[in-house]
């Protein structure tokens, strides 16, 4: 499948996630307790952009360890395989990818993470946040895996359906936000961010601390309100949205604090594409 090369501006909504998963809590993954959440600092740049946080073997082992109850006769993600296409390099965003037949989902995640310099942990959390794909996969979930091109106020764009397509486009989009931050609505600094797609639910000013957090808001443009933070597993109120809160809580439950950094005060220039396509791998990714 070919991929569009033009940029998608902030108001297009193409990368906004599906409304059904914005508005519902994630349950069964973490304890029901009041959430600790800083809306301006959801994840560190280092945690977001580190493609070497997991190898393909690490990802496969992680997927196999998730309790999984699939629907529609589909396999769990640890057993899911798909034919993938050749994808040309996208300057400043992702290096080229060569297609493979019968490729494991874990290998897709590892290769896309490496090509686009995005942490595979971020992609794993995104797959769960959007479609519960690690614990309750469905046929529809594989088609809309990362919620890419599924805006809150319209139907999903079917030309972006498919597991590989969704994983690649989400990673590509995060890179687009990063290399052209001025083209997108949410940026480092003070931003007015809604609590819900219904504007009457209100907004507040959020000081976004880093590019990684700005990326999450450009992808999922809402913050949780006080009621949502007090009841992070529901029931949902009329103005509740859970998307970015679910991202934070899932990441913390699976990988530890999303605010962690390997080297305090230092982010390699390659992680934010100062000098090209991103960082050279610290260790090779296993095929499979």
Secondary structure, 3 states (H helix, E strand, C coil): CCCCCCCCCHHHCCCCCCHHHHCCCCCCCCCCCCCCCCCCCCCCHHHHHCCCCCCHHHHHHHHHHCCCCCCCCCCCHHHCEECCCCECCECCCECCECCCCCEEHHHHHHHHHHHHCCCHHHHHHHHHHHHCCCCCCCHHHHHCCCCCCCCCCCCCCHHHCCHHHHHHHHHHHHHHHHHCHHHCCCCCEEEEEECCCCHHHCEEEEEECCHHHHHHHHHCCCCCCHHHHHCCCCCCCCCCCCHHHHHHHHHHHHHCCCCCCCCCCCCCHHHHCCCCCCCCCCCCCCCC
